[in-house]
Amino acid sequence: MMRLNGRCYTELRRLLNDKRGNFSIMSALILPVGLGAAGLAIDASQLIANKNALQAAADAAALATASALAKQTITTDQAQAFALDFVKGQMSNQANVDEAEEQNRESDLASCTHVNATQTTTVGTAKKYNVTVTTCYDVDYSTLSNFLGQDSGRITVSASTMSTTESKNALSMYLVLDRSGSMAEYTNTVSGSYTCRYGRKTYTCYTYYDKITALRNAANNLMTQLGDADPDTVLVRTAAVSYNSAMQTPVNLAWGESRTKTYINALTATGGTDSSAALKTAYQALNASTEDAAHAAVNGQTPSKFIVFMTDGDNNYTSADTTTKQWCDAARTAGIEVYSVAFMAPDRGKALLNYCATTSAHYFSAEDADDLNAAFEYIGERATETATRLTQ
């Protein structure tokens, strides 16, 4: 065995003890790992921000889709395209995205955005919609993350929402309408025009609605609103009674509005004014147990009940005011909402109708045919109000 001479041994020991190259070697080994870890940390932060943005977009798309379904502006077959457009629109608002990345994201969203929208019927025509939106896209990692072999990551989110269109309670509405002689008077609302001549000059002359025509139009529009809200005639029952110096024969409560419209269209203006018996008839019909039973048999609900009380004048006798107020009190006690419309009426008539209204918001003073129509339209909107409930 060959032995090392003194000089060789000394040089070998010096070489083994020399640590000046260790840092460079360790740096060469550790640097890629460190850069990769730093890249992952940066990308993880960016990934969370992107996921939050995508989740917000999915949430908004689900809510918007459910709301659109509830408002019936789209169908369940159109929900997929609607939600995808909404997600794309929300995500396009993100800053710091170059054109290439935007195109890639658009492609990802188009391929992996899916909507499950189901519809069920609850009571009457009311519908419930359950909507789930699932979407995703791939996020490119930074160059630093490539040191660890990571070049991209996929973000996937989901959002679920429910919307419900609910008609207010099934309803019964009784119209109490003045057809006294003063209803033949003209309003200030123009109904048409024609060319008229005075001497050698020609002018544009106008025709005006009389009160009874204005009433027929407004009441018919109200009935149309009720019909539109209940196309299957399973929620709404209507009736009407008119009065002058005495109560006229009423049309009794029935499903839908067609019979009540026929009654309204036959109204003529004649005679004096006494509202007491007509108000009594409306109250008793609505408050009868048979009315609740009719709804229970068809829709299983206890109906909301409304009287729409209209006059254009004073009762001929103040005793009729007193009796009318008594029946208005009875309706209020029974939970029947009374809407009252004073149509170009004098002060005493206004005072009576203001008294009978369930609240001040239930009273209307209409000074022309347009006001009358607006009042009846408002009553229809309140009676058939639809609410949309979104929960997540």
C-alpha positions as CSV (number, residue, x, y, z in Angstrom):
1,M,0.0,0.0,0.0
2,M,1.3,3.3,-1.1
3,R,1.7,5.9,1.6
4,L,1.2,9.6,1.1
5,N,4.2,11.7,1.5
6,G,4.0,14.7,3.8
7,R,3.5,17.3,1.2
8,C,0.6,15.4,-0.5
9,Y,-1.1,14.8,2.8
10,T,-0.9,18.5,3.7
11,E,-2.5,19.6,0.4
12,L,-5.3,17.0,0.7
13,R,-6.2,18.2,4.1
14,R,-6.2,21.8,3.0
15,L,-8.5,20.9,0.1
16,L,-10.9,19.1,2.3
17,N,-11.1,21.9,4.8
18,D,-11.7,24.6,2.2
19,K,-15.5,25.6,2.4
20,R,-15.4,28.6,0.0
21,G,-17.5,26.9,-2.7
22,N,-20.2,25.5,-0.4
23,F,-22.5,28.6,-0.7
24,S,-22.5,28.5,-4.4
25,I,-23.3,24.9,-4.5
26,M,-26.2,25.2,-2.0
27,S,-27.5,28.3,-3.8
28,A,-27.6,26.4,-7.0
29,L,-29.6,23.6,-5.3
30,I,-32.0,25.8,-3.2
31,L,-32.6,28.8,-5.5
32,P,-35.1,27.0,-7.9
33,V,-37.0,25.7,-5.0
34,G,-37.2,29.1,-3.3
35,L,-38.2,30.8,-6.5
36,G,-40.9,28.2,-7.1
37,A,-42.2,28.6,-3.5
38,A,-42.3,32.4,-3.9
39,G,-44.1,32.0,-7.2
40,L,-46.7,29.6,-5.6
41,A,-47.3,32.1,-2.8
42,I,-47.9,34.9,-5.3
43,D,-50.1,32.7,-7.5
44,A,-52.0,31.4,-4.5
45,S,-52.9,34.9,-3.6
46,Q,-54.0,35.7,-7.1
47,L,-55.9,32.4,-7.3
48,I,-57.9,33.4,-4.2
49,A,-58.7,36.8,-5.7
50,N,-59.8,35.2,-9.0
51,K,-61.9,32.6,-7.2
52,N,-63.7,35.3,-5.1
53,A,-64.4,37.2,-8.3
54,L,-65.7,34.1,-10.1
55,Q,-67.8,33.2,-7.1
56,A,-69.3,36.7,-7.1
57,A,-70.1,36.4,-10.8
58,A,-71.7,33.0,-10.3
59,D,-73.8,34.3,-7.3
60,A,-74.9,37.3,-9.4
61,A,-75.7,35.1,-12.4
62,A,-77.8,32.8,-10.3
63,L,-79.7,35.6,-8.7
64,A,-80.3,37.4,-12.0
65,T,-81.4,34.2,-13.7
66,A,-83.8,33.3,-10.9
67,S,-85.2,36.8,-10.9
68,A,-85.7,36.8,-14.7
69,L,-87.5,33.4,-14.5
70,A,-89.7,34.7,-11.7
71,K,-90.5,37.8,-13.8
72,Q,-91.1,35.5,-16.8
73,T,-88.7,37.5,-19.1
74,I,-86.9,34.2,-19.9
75,T,-87.8,30.5,-19.9
76,T,-86.0,27.7,-18.3
77,D,-84.7,26.7,-21.8
78,Q,-83.1,30.2,-22.1
79,A,-81.5,30.1,-18.6
80,Q,-78.2,28.6,-19.8
81,A,-77.4,31.3,-22.3
82,F,-78.7,34.0,-19.9
83,A,-76.5,32.9,-17.0
84,L,-73.4,32.4,-19.2
85,D,-73.7,36.0,-20.6
86,F,-74.1,37.3,-17.1
87,V,-71.0,35.5,-15.9
88,K,-68.9,36.7,-18.8
89,G,-70.1,40.2,-18.3
90,Q,-69.2,40.2,-14.6
91,M,-65.8,38.7,-15.2
92,S,-65.0,41.1,-18.0
93,N,-64.9,43.9,-15.4
94,Q,-61.7,42.4,-13.9
95,A,-58.6,44.5,-14.3
96,N,-55.1,43.5,-15.3
97,V,-56.1,40.9,-17.8
98,D,-54.4,40.9,-21.2
99,E,-56.2,40.1,-24.4
100,A,-54.9,36.6,-24.7
101,E,-55.9,35.7,-21.2
102,E,-59.3,37.2,-21.7
103,Q,-59.9,35.1,-24.8
104,N,-58.8,31.9,-22.9
105,R,-61.1,32.7,-20.1
106,E,-64.0,33.4,-22.4
107,S,-63.4,30.0,-23.9
108,D,-63.2,28.3,-20.5
109,L,-66.4,29.9,-19.3
110,A,-68.3,29.0,-22.4
111,S,-67.3,25.3,-22.1
112,C,-67.8,24.8,-18.3
113,T,-70.6,27.1,-17.3
114,H,-73.7,25.0,-16.7
115,V,-77.1,26.0,-15.3
116,N,-79.7,23.7,-13.8
117,A,-83.0,25.5,-13.6
118,T,-86.2,23.7,-12.5
119,Q,-89.7,25.0,-12.2
120,T,-92.5,23.8,-10.0
121,T,-96.0,25.1,-9.5
122,T,-97.1,25.9,-6.0
123,V,-100.6,27.4,-5.4
124,G,-102.7,28.6,-8.3
125,T,-100.5,30.2,-11.0
126,A,-97.6,30.8,-8.6
127,K,-94.3,29.2,-9.6
128,K,-91.1,28.3,-7.8
129,Y,-87.7,28.2,-9.6
130,N,-84.5,26.5,-8.3
131,V,-81.4,27.7,-10.1
132,T,-77.8,26.4,-9.8
133,V,-75.0,27.9,-11.7
134,T,-71.6,26.1,-11.9
135,T,-68.6,27.6,-13.7
136,C,-64.8,27.5,-14.0
137,Y,-61.8,28.6,-15.8
138,D,-58.0,27.9,-15.9
139,V,-55.6,30.5,-14.4
140,D,-52.0,30.6,-15.8
141,Y,-49.4,30.6,-13.1
142,S,-46.4,33.0,-13.1
143,T,-42.9,32.0,-14.5
144,L,-41.7,31.6,-10.9
145,S,-44.1,28.7,-10.3
146,N,-42.8,27.0,-13.3
147,F,-39.6,26.1,-11.3
148,L,-41.8,23.6,-9.5
149,G,-43.5,22.3,-12.6
150,Q,-46.8,24.2,-12.0
151,D,-48.0,26.1,-15.0
152,S,-51.8,26.6,-14.3
153,G,-54.7,25.8,-11.9
154,R,-58.4,25.5,-12.4
155,I,-61.0,27.5,-10.4
156,T,-64.4,25.9,-10.0
157,V,-67.4,27.5,-8.2
158,S,-71.1,26.9,-7.8
159,A,-74.1,29.1,-6.7
160,S,-77.6,28.1,-5.9
161,T,-80.7,30.3,-5.7
162,M,-84.4,30.0,-5.4
163,S,-87.0,32.5,-6.6
164,T,-90.8,32.4,-6.1
165,T,-93.5,34.3,-7.8
166,E,-96.4,34.3,-5.3
167,S,-99.7,35.9,-6.0
168,K,-101.1,37.5,-2.9
169,N,-103.8,35.5,-1.3
170,A,-106.7,34.4,-3.6
171,L,-109.1,37.3,-3.6
172,S,-112.7,38.3,-3.9
173,M,-113.6,41.8,-5.1
174,Y,-117.0,43.5,-5.0
175,L,-117.5,46.7,-7.0
176,V,-120.1,49.2,-5.6
177,L,-120.7,51.7,-8.4
178,D,-122.7,55.0,-8.6
179,R,-124.9,55.2,-11.7
180,S,-127.0,58.2,-10.7
181,G,-128.1,60.9,-13.1
182,S,-125.0,63.1,-12.5
183,M,-122.9,60.4,-14.0
184,A,-124.1,61.5,-17.4
185,E,-122.2,64.8,-17.0
186,Y,-119.0,65.3,-19.0
187,T,-115.5,65.2,-17.7
188,N,-112.6,67.4,-18.8
189,T,-110.9,64.4,-20.4
190,V,-110.8,64.5,-24.2
191,S,-112.2,61.5,-26.0
192,G,-111.7,62.7,-29.6
193,S,-111.7,65.6,-32.0
194,Y,-113.3,66.8,-35.2
195,T,-113.3,69.8,-37.6
196,C,-115.9,72.4,-36.9
197,R,-116.7,75.6,-38.7
198,Y,-117.7,79.0,-37.5
199,G,-118.4,81.4,-40.4
200,R,-115.6,81.1,-42.9
201,K,-113.1,79.7,-40.3
202,T,-112.6,76.1,-39.4
203,Y,-111.4,74.9,-36.0
204,T,-110.5,71.7,-34.2
205,C,-113.3,70.8,-31.8
206,Y,-113.2,68.2,-29.1
207,T,-115.4,65.6,-27.6
208,Y,-115.2,64.6,-23.9
209,Y,-115.9,61.5,-21.9
210,D,-119.0,61.5,-19.8
211,K,-118.6,60.1,-16.3
212,I,-120.5,56.9,-16.9
213,T,-118.3,56.0,-19.9
214,A,-115.2,56.9,-17.9
215,L,-116.4,54.6,-15.1
216,R,-117.1,51.7,-17.5
217,N,-113.6,52.1,-19.0
218,A,-111.8,52.2,-15.6
219,A,-113.8,49.3,-14.1
220,N,-113.2,47.2,-17.2
221,N,-109.5,47.8,-17.0
222,L,-109.5,46.8,-13.4
223,M,-111.3,43.5,-14.3
224,T,-108.7,42.9,-17.1
225,Q,-105.9,43.2,-14.5
226,L,-107.6,40.6,-12.3
227,G,-108.1,38.3,-15.3
228,D,-104.4,38.6,-16.4
229,A,-103.3,37.8,-12.9
230,D,-105.5,34.7,-12.8
231,P,-105.6,33.2,-16.3
232,D,-106.8,29.8,-15.0
233,T,-109.7,31.4,-12.9
234,V,-108.7,29.6,-9.8
235,L,-107.8,32.5,-7.5
236,V,-110.1,35.5,-8.3
237,R,-113.8,35.9,-7.7
238,T,-115.6,39.2,-8.6
239,A,-119.0,40.8,-8.4
240,A,-120.6,44.2,-8.8
241,V,-123.6,46.2,-7.7
242,S,-124.7,49.6,-8.9
243,Y,-127.0,52.1,-7.2
244,N,-128.8,55.4,-7.8
245,S,-131.7,56.3,-5.5
246,A,-132.0,52.5,-4.8
247,M,-129.8,49.5,-5.2
248,Q,-129.9,47.9,-8.6
249,T,-129.9,44.1,-9.1
250,P,-126.3,42.9,-8.5
251,V,-124.2,40.3,-10.3
252,N,-123.2,37.8,-7.7
253,L,-119.7,36.7,-6.8
254,A,-118.3,34.2,-9.4
255,W,-114.9,33.0,-10.7
256,G,-113.2,35.2,-13.1
257,E,-114.4,38.6,-14.4
258,S,-116.4,38.1,-17.5
259,R,-119.8,38.3,-15.9
260,T,-118.8,41.4,-13.9
261,K,-117.6,43.1,-17.2
262,T,-120.9,42.4,-18.8
263,Y,-122.7,44.1,-15.9
264,I,-120.3,47.1,-16.0
265,N,-120.8,47.6,-19.7
266,A,-124.6,47.8,-19.2
267,L,-124.5,50.7,-16.7
268,T,-126.4,53.8,-17.6
269,A,-126.8,57.1,-15.7
270,T,-130.1,58.0,-14.2
271,G,-131.9,58.8,-10.9
272,G,-130.8,60.0,-7.5
273,T,-128.2,58.6,-5.0
274,D,-128.3,56.2,-2.0
275,S,-125.3,54.0,-1.4
276,S,-126.4,52.3,1.8
277,A,-128.1,49.2,0.5
278,A,-125.4,48.5,-2.2
279,L,-122.6,48.8,0.4
280,K,-124.6,46.4,2.7
281,T,-125.0,43.9,-0.1
282,A,-121.2,43.9,-0.9
283,Y,-120.3,43.5,2.7
284,Q,-122.6,40.6,3.4
285,A,-121.6,38.7,0.3
286,L,-117.9,39.0,1.0
287,N,-118.3,38.2,4.7
288,A,-120.5,35.1,4.1
289,S,-118.9,31.7,5.1
290,T,-119.9,30.4,1.6
291,E,-117.3,32.8,0.1
292,D,-114.5,31.3,2.1
293,A,-115.7,27.8,1.3
294,A,-115.7,28.5,-2.4
295,H,-112.0,29.4,-2.3
296,A,-111.1,26.5,0.0
297,A,-112.6,24.0,-2.4
298,V,-110.7,25.3,-5.4
299,N,-107.4,26.8,-4.2
300,G,-107.2,25.9,-0.5
301,Q,-106.8,29.5,0.6
302,T,-108.6,32.1,2.7
303,P,-109.1,34.9,0.2
304,S,-108.2,38.6,0.6
305,K,-111.4,40.6,0.3
306,F,-112.0,44.0,-1.3
307,I,-114.8,46.4,-1.8
308,V,-114.3,49.2,-4.4
309,F,-116.8,51.9,-3.5
310,M,-117.2,54.8,-6.0
311,T,-119.5,57.8,-6.1
312,D,-119.6,61.2,-7.9
313,G,-122.0,62.9,-5.6
314,D,-123.8,63.2,-2.3
315,N,-126.4,60.8,-1.0
316,N,-129.9,62.4,-1.3
317,Y,-130.4,62.0,2.4
318,T,-127.8,62.3,5.2
319,S,-129.4,59.2,6.8
320,A,-128.0,57.2,3.9
321,D,-124.5,58.5,4.8
322,T,-125.0,57.3,8.4
323,T,-126.1,53.8,7.2
324,T,-123.3,53.5,4.7
325,K,-120.7,54.3,7.3
326,Q,-122.1,51.6,9.5
327,W,-121.6,49.0,6.8
328,C,-118.1,50.4,6.1
329,D,-117.3,49.9,9.8
330,A,-118.6,46.4,9.6
331,A,-116.4,45.7,6.6
332,R,-113.4,47.1,8.4
333,T,-114.1,44.9,11.5
334,A,-114.4,41.9,9.3
335,G,-111.0,42.5,7.7
336,I,-112.4,43.5,4.3
337,E,-110.3,46.2,2.6
338,V,-112.4,49.1,1.3
339,Y,-111.0,51.2,-1.5
340,S,-113.0,54.3,-2.2
341,V,-113.0,56.6,-5.2
342,A,-114.7,60.0,-5.2
343,F,-115.1,60.9,-8.9
344,M,-115.5,64.7,-9.3
345,A,-117.6,64.6,-6.1
346,P,-118.6,67.4,-3.9
347,D,-117.3,67.8,-0.3
348,R,-119.9,65.7,1.4
349,G,-119.4,62.8,-1.0
350,K,-115.6,63.0,-0.5
351,A,-116.0,63.0,3.2
352,L,-118.1,59.9,3.1
353,L,-115.7,58.0,0.9
354,N,-112.7,59.2,2.9
355,Y,-114.4,57.8,6.0
356,C,-115.1,54.4,4.4
357,A,-111.6,53.9,3.1
358,T,-109.6,51.4,5.1
359,T,-106.7,53.8,5.3
360,S,-105.9,57.1,3.7
361,A,-103.9,55.2,1.1
362,H,-107.2,53.5,0.1
363,Y,-108.9,56.7,-0.7
364,F,-108.8,58.5,-4.1
365,S,-110.1,61.8,-5.3
366,A,-110.4,61.6,-9.1
367,E,-111.0,64.9,-10.9
368,D,-111.1,63.6,-14.4
369,A,-111.3,60.4,-16.4
370,D,-107.6,59.9,-16.4
371,D,-107.5,60.2,-12.6
372,L,-110.3,57.7,-12.3
373,N,-108.5,55.1,-14.5
374,A,-105.3,55.6,-12.6
375,A,-107.1,55.0,-9.3
376,F,-108.7,51.8,-10.5
377,E,-105.4,50.6,-12.0
378,Y,-103.6,51.2,-8.7
379,I,-106.3,49.2,-6.9
380,G,-105.7,46.3,-9.4
381,E,-102.0,46.5,-8.9
382,R,-102.3,46.3,-5.1
383,A,-104.8,43.5,-5.2
384,T,-102.8,41.3,-7.6
385,E,-99.3,42.4,-6.4
386,T,-96.6,39.8,-7.2
387,A,-93.6,39.4,-4.9
388,T,-90.3,37.8,-5.9
389,R,-88.3,36.2,-3.1
390,L,-84.6,35.4,-3.7
391,T,-82.7,33.4,-1.2
392,Q,-79.2,32.0,-1.3
